[in-house]
Amino acid sequence: MIKKGIILSGGLGTRMSPLTKAVNKQLLPIYDKPLIYYPLSIFLLAKIKNILIIVNKGQVDQYRKILPDGKRLGINIEFMEQSTPKGLPDAFILGKDFIGKDNVALILGDNFFYGQNLTKTLINNCKLKKGAKILLHKVSKPDLYGVAKIDKKNNVKKIIEKPKNYLSDLAVTGLYFFDNNVVKYARQLKPSKRGEIEITDLLNIYRSKGFLKADFIGRGGAWLDTGSIEDFYKTSAFVSAIENRQGFKIACIEEIALNNRWINKNDIRKAIKFYGNCIYSKYLSKLIN
C-alpha cells in the first residue's frame, strides 16, 4: 500500500519568466486557487495523508503561508528544500528519511489531472505492493512527450523520451507509484547529458526487472502540463469553464478532506476565516450550510 506522497515543486520555471523570477510557479493561480492545490488534491483523493513537498531553496516560507503543516486538512505536510534541480529521481534521494520503509507516490507540482473515474484509479494504484506503476494518457503529438509501449497485460515494454519515430500515442504523465526499492534505484542512477538523473532511467530499471506496469486516465479525462505560459492559461480557462458550468470546484482541498472525514464542519469554518471574503470561501460556506 502507498501511504506517502512527494510533490516535486521545485524548478526554475524559466519557460514562464519573468512571472517566476519572484514567485514559484506552483504558487501562481490556476483560476482561483494556487497551482499547488491541484497536485495536492490528487494525493488527498488517493487517501494519502503523509505528504512531502520539495521546493526551491529559500521558498519554504512562501508555501507555509497557504499550507502551514496540513493540520487544517487532517493530514501531515512536510517541506524540504532542493538547492538546485537535479532531475525527478532526486526527490527519492532527498526524501529517503521521509519515505523510510514505505512505498511512495510522486507527482510533479505543475501537472493537472481531471476525470470522472480518477479517484477510483488513484486508490487502485495506491494498492501497489511491489514494482512501479505509471499513469498514461493518449496524446495527439507523442513526439512532444515521453511515451510508453505496452503489451496486452499493461506491462511496459519500452519508454522513449520525445521519440522521433512513432512508438506509441501513450504519454507518460507526471504521476508515479513506486515500491520502497525506488530509493536504492535512484541512488544508482548517473546523470545524463543534461547533467540530471532521469525518470526514464529509473523507470527502465523497473521495466528491465519486469516490474513496471501502466494504468490510464480514461477517455474524457484530462492531463495538462502547465509548464509553459500558454498551457498555464489554457488550464486556468479549463478549470474556470468546468467550475462555472457545473457549480463545483476542482481541487477544493478542504472539501476532499471533509468527504474523507479527516476534518469536520468546524474546520471548514476555520478555513473560511483563514481565506477571508472570497469566492473560494463562499463555496466552502455552501458545503456546511
Sine and cosine of phi, psi and omega as CSV:
sin_phi,cos_phi,sin_psi,cos_psi,sin_omega,cos_omega
0.00,0.00,0.56,-0.83,0.04,-1.00
-0.96,-0.26,0.88,-0.48,-0.02,-1.00
-0.86,-0.51,0.02,1.00,0.00,-1.00
-0.78,-0.62,0.55,-0.84,-0.01,-1.00
-0.65,-0.76,0.56,-0.83,0.05,-1.00
-0.88,-0.47,0.77,-0.64,0.13,-0.99
-0.97,-0.25,0.90,-0.44,0.02,-1.00
-1.00,0.04,0.97,-0.25,-0.18,-0.98
-0.86,-0.51,0.46,0.89,0.01,-1.00
-1.00,-0.05,-0.62,-0.79,0.00,-1.00
0.99,0.12,0.34,-0.94,-0.09,-1.00
-1.00,-0.05,-0.29,0.96,0.00,-1.00
0.86,0.50,0.62,0.79,-0.12,-0.99
-0.89,0.45,-0.47,0.88,0.00,-1.00
-0.94,0.35,-0.22,0.98,0.00,-1.00
-0.91,-0.42,0.27,0.96,0.07,-1.00
-0.92,0.38,0.58,-0.81,0.19,0.98
-1.00,0.00,0.04,1.00,-0.01,-1.00
-0.83,0.55,-0.56,0.83,-0.12,-0.99
-1.00,-0.10,0.15,0.99,0.02,-1.00
-0.94,0.34,-0.57,0.82,-0.06,-1.00
-0.94,-0.33,-0.40,0.91,-0.09,-1.00
-0.79,-0.61,0.70,-0.72,0.07,-1.00
-0.88,0.47,0.65,-0.76,-0.06,-1.00
-0.82,0.57,-0.61,0.79,-0.06,-1.00
-0.94,0.33,-0.12,0.99,0.07,-1.00
-0.98,-0.19,-0.07,1.00,0.08,-1.00
-0.97,0.24,0.40,-0.92,-0.12,-0.99
-0.99,0.11,0.74,-0.67,0.32,-0.95
-0.98,-0.20,0.98,-0.21,-0.17,-0.98
0.84,0.54,-0.95,-0.30,-0.13,-0.99
-0.94,-0.34,0.23,0.97,-0.01,-1.00
-0.69,-0.72,0.51,-0.86,0.08,-1.00
-0.91,0.42,0.54,-0.84,-0.04,-1.00
-0.79,0.61,-0.60,0.80,-0.07,-1.00
-0.86,0.50,-0.42,0.91,0.00,-1.00
-0.90,0.44,-0.48,0.88,-0.10,-0.99
-0.96,0.29,-0.78,0.63,0.10,-1.00
-0.91,0.42,-0.56,0.83,0.05,-1.00
-0.88,0.48,-0.66,0.75,-0.01,-1.00
-0.89,0.45,-0.51,0.86,0.03,-1.00
-0.89,0.46,-0.68,0.73,0.03,-1.00
-0.93,0.37,-0.59,0.81,0.04,-1.00
-0.91,0.41,-0.65,0.76,0.06,-1.00
-0.89,0.45,-0.53,0.85,0.01,-1.00
-0.99,0.15,0.03,1.00,0.00,-1.00
0.92,0.40,0.48,0.88,0.07,-1.00
-1.00,-0.01,0.86,-0.51,-0.12,-0.99
-0.96,-0.28,-0.24,0.97,0.01,-1.00
-0.94,-0.34,0.92,-0.39,-0.18,-0.98
-0.77,-0.64,0.73,-0.69,0.10,-1.00
-0.94,-0.35,0.80,-0.61,0.06,-1.00
-0.94,-0.35,0.89,-0.46,0.01,-1.00
-1.00,-0.10,0.83,-0.55,-0.09,-1.00
-0.80,-0.60,0.15,-0.99,0.04,-1.00
-0.93,0.36,0.40,-0.92,0.02,-1.00
-0.85,0.52,0.77,-0.64,0.06,-1.00
1.00,0.07,0.11,0.99,-0.08,-1.00
-0.93,-0.36,0.04,1.00,-0.04,-1.00
-0.86,0.51,-0.67,0.74,-0.04,-1.00
-0.87,0.49,-0.57,0.82,0.04,-1.00
-0.88,0.47,-0.66,0.75,-0.01,-1.00
-0.94,0.33,-0.61,0.79,-0.05,-1.00
-0.91,0.42,-0.35,0.94,0.03,-1.00
-0.91,0.41,-0.49,0.87,0.01,-1.00
-0.93,-0.37,-0.36,0.93,0.00,-1.00
-0.71,-0.71,0.96,0.27,-0.10,-1.00
-0.82,0.58,-0.84,0.54,-0.04,-1.00
-0.44,-0.90,-0.01,1.00,0.01,-1.00
1.00,-0.04,-0.16,0.99,-0.08,-1.00
-0.86,0.51,-0.60,0.80,-0.03,-1.00
-0.95,0.32,-0.14,0.99,0.09,-1.00
-0.95,-0.31,-0.01,1.00,-0.03,-1.00
0.97,0.26,0.39,0.92,-0.02,-1.00
-0.77,-0.64,0.03,-1.00,0.06,-1.00
-0.91,-0.42,0.84,-0.54,0.06,-1.00
-0.88,-0.47,0.79,-0.61,0.09,-1.00
-0.89,-0.46,0.44,-0.90,0.03,-1.00
-0.87,-0.50,0.52,-0.85,0.09,-1.00
-0.59,-0.81,0.64,-0.77,0.00,-1.00
-1.00,-0.04,0.59,-0.80,0.08,-1.00
-0.92,-0.40,0.87,-0.50,-0.10,-0.99
-0.90,0.43,-0.61,0.79,0.03,-1.00
-0.41,-0.91,0.54,-0.84,0.02,-1.00
-0.89,0.46,0.80,-0.59,-0.03,-1.00
-0.83,-0.56,0.19,0.98,-0.04,-1.00
0.95,-0.31,0.43,-0.90,-0.08,-1.00
-0.86,0.52,-0.67,0.74,-0.03,-1.00
-0.90,0.44,-0.24,0.97,0.06,-1.00
-0.88,0.48,-0.39,0.92,0.04,-1.00
-0.86,0.52,-0.57,0.82,-0.04,-1.00
-0.98,0.18,-0.46,0.89,0.07,-1.00
-0.96,0.28,-0.74,0.67,0.05,-1.00
-0.90,0.44,-0.61,0.80,-0.11,-0.99
-1.00,-0.09,0.31,0.95,-0.10,-0.99
-0.87,0.49,-0.61,0.79,0.02,-1.00
-0.94,0.33,-0.60,0.80,0.06,-1.00
-0.90,0.44,-0.68,0.73,-0.03,-1.00
-0.93,0.38,-0.67,0.74,-0.02,-1.00
0.86,0.51,-0.81,-0.58,-0.02,-1.00
-0.97,-0.23,0.25,0.97,-0.08,-1.00
-0.99,-0.10,0.27,-0.96,0.20,-0.98
-0.99,0.17,0.30,-0.95,-0.15,-0.99
-0.51,-0.86,0.52,-0.86,0.12,-0.99
-0.95,-0.31,0.48,-0.88,0.05,-1.00
-0.77,-0.63,0.73,-0.68,0.11,-0.99
-0.75,-0.66,0.62,-0.78,0.04,-1.00
-0.98,0.18,0.67,-0.74,-0.12,-0.99
-0.92,0.38,-0.22,0.98,-0.01,-1.00
-0.94,-0.34,0.30,0.95,0.02,-1.00
-0.99,-0.17,0.59,-0.81,-0.02,-1.00
-0.84,-0.54,0.78,-0.63,0.01,-1.00
-0.82,-0.57,0.61,-0.79,0.03,-1.00
-0.44,-0.90,0.68,-0.73,0.03,-1.00
0.03,-1.00,0.47,-0.88,-0.08,-1.00
-0.89,0.45,-0.65,0.76,-0.04,-1.00
-0.97,-0.22,0.33,0.94,-0.10,-1.00
-0.88,0.47,-0.68,0.73,-0.03,-1.00
-0.86,0.51,-0.70,0.71,0.02,-1.00
-0.88,0.47,-0.67,0.74,0.02,-1.00
-0.88,0.47,-0.70,0.71,-0.01,-1.00
-0.88,0.47,-0.73,0.68,-0.04,-1.00
-0.90,0.43,-0.64,0.77,0.04,-1.00
-0.89,0.46,-0.66,0.75,-0.01,-1.00
-0.94,0.35,-0.45,0.89,0.03,-1.00
-0.97,0.26,-0.08,1.00,0.09,-1.00
-0.99,0.15,0.00,1.00,-0.02,-1.00
-0.80,0.60,0.77,-0.64,0.05,-1.00
-0.95,-0.32,-0.62,0.79,-0.06,-1.00
-0.62,-0.79,0.59,-0.80,0.04,-1.00
1.00,-0.02,-0.46,-0.89,-0.02,-1.00
-0.59,-0.81,0.43,-0.90,0.06,-1.00
-0.72,-0.69,0.59,-0.81,0.07,-1.00
-0.85,-0.52,0.46,-0.89,0.03,-1.00
-0.98,-0.21,0.82,-0.57,-0.05,-1.00
-0.94,-0.33,0.41,-0.91,0.04,-1.00
-0.55,-0.83,0.70,-0.71,0.00,-1.00
-0.92,0.38,0.68,-0.74,0.02,-1.00
-0.73,-0.69,0.40,-0.92,-0.03,-1.00
-1.00,0.06,-0.33,0.94,0.00,-1.00
-0.80,-0.60,0.97,0.25,-0.08,-1.00
-0.89,0.46,-0.36,0.93,-0.01,-1.00
-0.93,0.36,-0.14,0.99,0.01,-1.00
-1.00,-0.06,-0.09,1.00,-0.14,-0.99
-0.75,-0.66,0.16,-0.99,0.28,-0.96
-0.98,0.19,0.77,-0.63,-0.06,-1.00
-0.84,-0.54,0.40,-0.92,-0.05,-1.00
-0.83,-0.56,0.62,-0.79,0.14,-0.99
-0.96,-0.28,0.75,-0.66,-0.08,-1.00
-0.81,-0.59,0.30,-0.96,0.09,-1.00
-0.99,-0.15,-0.11,-0.99,-0.09,-1.00
-0.92,0.39,-0.33,0.95,0.01,-1.00
-0.99,-0.15,0.22,0.97,0.01,-1.00
0.92,0.40,0.37,0.93,0.18,-0.98
-0.98,0.21,0.69,-0.72,0.00,-1.00
-0.99,0.16,0.84,-0.54,-0.05,-1.00
-0.99,-0.16,-0.46,0.89,-0.01,-1.00
-0.34,-0.94,0.60,-0.80,0.11,-0.99
-0.76,-0.65,0.77,-0.63,0.04,-1.00
-0.74,-0.68,0.70,-0.71,0.02,-1.00
-1.00,0.08,0.85,-0.52,0.04,-1.00
0.73,0.69,0.90,0.43,-0.08,-1.00
-0.91,0.40,0.67,-0.74,0.05,-1.00
-0.97,0.24,-0.55,0.83,0.06,-1.00
-0.96,-0.29,0.55,-0.83,-0.07,-1.00
-0.88,0.48,0.79,-0.62,0.08,-1.00
-0.89,-0.46,-0.66,0.75,-0.09,-1.00
-0.15,-0.99,0.31,-0.95,0.11,-0.99
-0.95,-0.31,0.34,0.94,0.00,-1.00
-0.98,-0.20,0.96,-0.28,-0.02,-1.00
-0.99,0.10,0.60,-0.80,0.08,-1.00
-0.99,0.13,0.90,-0.43,-0.01,-1.00
-0.99,0.17,0.04,-1.00,-0.04,-1.00
-1.00,-0.03,0.64,0.76,0.03,-1.00
-0.72,-0.70,0.83,-0.56,-0.14,-0.99
-0.70,-0.71,0.49,-0.87,0.02,-1.00
-0.78,-0.62,0.80,-0.60,-0.11,-0.99
-0.74,-0.67,0.49,-0.87,0.21,-0.98
-0.99,0.16,0.00,-1.00,-0.12,-0.99
-0.94,0.35,-0.25,0.97,0.03,-1.00
-0.91,0.41,-0.21,0.98,-0.08,-1.00
-0.87,0.50,-0.54,0.84,0.02,-1.00
-0.91,0.42,-0.73,0.68,0.01,-1.00
-0.89,0.45,-0.71,0.71,-0.02,-1.00
-0.91,0.40,-0.62,0.78,-0.01,-1.00
-0.89,0.46,-0.58,0.81,-0.02,-1.00
-0.96,0.27,-0.26,0.97,0.02,-1.00
-1.00,0.07,-0.23,0.97,-0.10,-0.99
-0.96,0.28,0.55,-0.84,0.08,-1.00
-0.93,-0.36,0.54,-0.84,-0.02,-1.00
-0.86,0.51,0.57,-0.82,0.07,-1.00
-0.99,0.13,-0.15,-0.99,0.03,-1.00
-0.88,0.47,-0.40,0.92,0.03,-1.00
-0.97,0.24,-0.18,0.98,-0.03,-1.00
1.00,0.06,0.19,0.98,0.01,-1.00
-0.83,-0.55,0.41,-0.91,0.15,-0.99
-0.99,0.12,0.65,-0.76,-0.23,-0.97
-0.96,-0.28,0.63,-0.78,0.04,-1.00
-0.91,0.42,-0.54,0.84,0.02,-1.00
-0.88,0.48,-0.65,0.76,0.03,-1.00
-0.91,0.42,-0.62,0.79,0.04,-1.00
-0.91,0.42,-0.72,0.70,0.02,-1.00
-0.89,0.45,-0.57,0.82,-0.01,-1.00
-0.93,0.36,-0.42,0.91,0.11,-0.99
-0.91,0.42,-0.73,0.68,0.04,-1.00
-0.90,0.44,-0.66,0.75,-0.01,-1.00
-0.88,0.47,-0.67,0.74,-0.03,-1.00
-0.90,0.43,-0.41,0.91,0.01,-1.00
-1.00,-0.06,-0.01,1.00,0.00,-1.00
0.98,0.22,0.41,0.91,-0.07,-1.00
-0.86,-0.51,0.51,0.86,0.04,-1.00
-0.85,-0.53,0.89,-0.45,-0.01,-1.00
-0.86,-0.51,0.26,-0.97,-0.06,-1.00
-0.85,-0.52,0.49,-0.87,0.20,-0.98
-0.74,-0.67,0.08,-1.00,-0.19,-0.98
-0.70,-0.72,0.52,-0.85,0.27,-0.96
-0.99,0.12,0.87,-0.49,-0.13,-0.99
-0.91,0.42,0.20,-0.98,0.05,-1.00
-0.86,0.51,0.74,-0.68,-0.08,-1.00
0.99,-0.11,-0.26,0.96,0.09,-1.00
-0.99,0.15,0.20,-0.98,-0.03,-1.00
-0.71,-0.70,0.66,-0.75,0.18,-0.98
-0.76,-0.64,0.85,-0.53,-0.04,-1.00
-0.79,-0.61,0.68,-0.73,0.07,-1.00
-0.98,-0.20,0.85,-0.53,-0.08,-1.00
-0.99,-0.11,0.52,0.85,-0.10,-0.99
-0.94,0.33,-0.47,0.88,0.00,-1.00
-0.95,-0.32,0.30,-0.95,-0.02,-1.00
-0.90,0.44,-0.58,0.82,0.02,-1.00
-0.91,0.42,-0.74,0.67,-0.01,-1.00
-0.92,0.39,-0.54,0.84,0.01,-1.00
-0.87,0.49,-0.74,0.68,-0.04,-1.00
-0.98,0.21,-0.44,0.90,0.12,-0.99
-0.91,0.42,-0.65,0.76,0.03,-1.00
-0.91,0.42,-0.67,0.74,0.03,-1.00
-0.88,0.48,-0.66,0.75,0.02,-1.00
-0.91,0.40,-0.61,0.79,0.03,-1.00
-0.88,0.47,-0.74,0.67,-0.01,-1.00
-0.89,0.46,-0.70,0.72,0.01,-1.00
-0.86,0.52,-0.70,0.71,-0.03,-1.00
-0.90,0.44,-0.72,0.70,-0.01,-1.00
-0.90,0.44,-0.75,0.66,-0.09,-1.00
-0.92,0.40,-0.67,0.74,-0.04,-1.00
-0.96,0.28,-0.49,0.87,0.01,-1.00
-0.98,0.21,-0.67,0.74,-0.16,-0.99
-0.98,-0.20,-0.26,0.97,0.13,-0.99
1.00,0.09,0.07,1.00,0.09,-1.00
-0.89,-0.45,0.24,-0.97,-0.02,-1.00
-0.96,-0.28,0.67,-0.74,0.15,-0.99
-0.99,0.10,0.71,-0.70,0.07,-1.00
0.90,0.44,0.58,0.81,0.17,-0.99
-0.99,0.15,0.99,-0.14,-0.17,-0.99
-0.91,0.42,-0.55,0.83,0.04,-1.00
-0.93,0.36,-0.61,0.79,0.02,-1.00
-0.90,0.44,-0.68,0.74,0.01,-1.00
-0.90,0.44,-0.70,0.71,0.01,-1.00
-0.88,0.47,-0.62,0.79,0.03,-1.00
-0.92,0.40,-0.70,0.72,0.02,-1.00
-0.91,0.42,-0.51,0.86,0.05,-1.00
-0.98,0.19,-0.11,0.99,-0.03,-1.00
0.90,0.43,0.53,0.85,0.08,-1.00
-1.00,0.02,-0.38,0.92,0.04,-1.00
-0.70,-0.72,0.15,-0.99,0.00,-1.00
-0.84,-0.55,-0.08,-1.00,-0.05,-1.00
-0.89,0.46,-0.53,0.85,0.02,-1.00
-0.92,0.40,-0.57,0.82,0.06,-1.00
-0.92,0.40,-0.57,0.82,0.06,-1.00
-0.90,0.43,-0.65,0.76,0.03,-1.00
-0.88,0.47,-0.62,0.78,0.05,-1.00
-0.91,0.41,-0.61,0.79,0.01,-1.00
-0.91,0.42,-0.64,0.77,0.03,-1.00
-0.87,0.49,-0.67,0.74,0.04,-1.00
-0.91,0.42,-0.61,0.79,0.00,-1.00
-0.90,0.44,-0.70,0.71,-0.06,-1.00
-0.98,0.19,-0.49,0.87,-0.02,-1.00
0.99,0.10,-0.24,-0.97,-0.09,-1.00
-0.98,0.18,0.99,-0.13,-0.04,-1.00
-0.46,-0.89,0.16,-0.99,0.01,-1.00
-0.86,0.51,-0.66,0.75,-0.03,-1.00
-0.88,0.48,-0.69,0.73,0.02,-1.00
-0.90,0.43,-0.62,0.78,0.02,-1.00
-0.90,0.44,-0.59,0.81,0.06,-1.00
-0.92,0.39,-0.68,0.73,0.04,-1.00
-0.87,0.49,-0.61,0.79,0.01,-1.00
-0.88,0.47,-0.61,0.79,0.02,-1.00
-0.90,0.43,-0.49,0.87,-0.04,-1.00
-0.91,0.41,-0.48,0.88,-0.11,-0.99
-0.93,-0.36,-0.05,1.00,0.01,-1.00
-0.93,-0.36,0.00,0.00,0.00,0.00
